[in-house]
């Protein structure tokens, strides 16, 4: 007998008659109150959102970078020297 592969898939945790994906989709559609994201997934996404918000806040509070300066002469000489 072969071992079953470990999975975090919710489909394997639900026992339905045929075990086919189509049947699982139908069951999930019929029973939305029984299907919920795992606590681990929710915690992970919450943490990702917090990190994303923190990075955005840091970006917005940082001083602007002089990307497009008024003097293009200095930029042209830099490019010529790198050829």
N, C-alpha and C positions, 0 to 999 in steps of 0.2 A: 504494500500500500504506500502510495506516495504522500509526502507531507504537503499540506496546504500552505501556500505562500502567505506570509504575514501581510496584512493590508489594513489600512485605516479606512477603507471604503465602507460606507454605510450600507451598500448593497449586500455585502456579505453578512451583515448582522441581522438582516431581515430574512426570515424563512418564509418563502412563498412556494407555491405548488411546483412551478416549473423551474424557477431559479433563473429565468431568462431576463435580460435587461429590459425588454419591452414590458414584461409583466411587472417588474419592479417599478418602472416609470408610472405605470397605471396605478399600482398600489400607492405610490407616493402622491400621485395626483388626487386619489380618493381619500387619503388620510393625511392632510397637511398638518394636523395638530400633533401627529406622532413623529413627524420629521423635523428635526431641529439641528442646527450646527453644534458640533461638540464644544465643550467648555474650553478645550485646548485651542481650538480654531478661533473662538471668540476672543480669548485672551491675546492670542498672537496678533490678530487684526487690530485690537485695541492698542496694543503696544506699537504697532507699525504706524497707526494714525497719530499717536502721541509724538513719535520720532519725526514724522513728516511735518507736523505742526511746529515742532521746535526748530527744525531746519529752516522752515519758511520764515519763522520769526527772526532767526539769526540773519537770513538773507536780507530781509526788509530793513533791519536795523543797521546793517553794514554800510560803510560809506561808499558812494558810487565810484566805480572805477573809470578812469579816463580812457575809454576805449577809442573814441573818435575825437582826437584832439584837433584843434583848429589848424595847426601847422602840419601840412602834409609833406613839406620839404624833408623833414627829419625822417619820416617814414620811408620816403623814396630812397634816400641814401642808405638806409639799413638794408633794404631789399637788394640794391645793387651790389653791396658788399658780400651778400650771402650767395651770389651766383657763382 
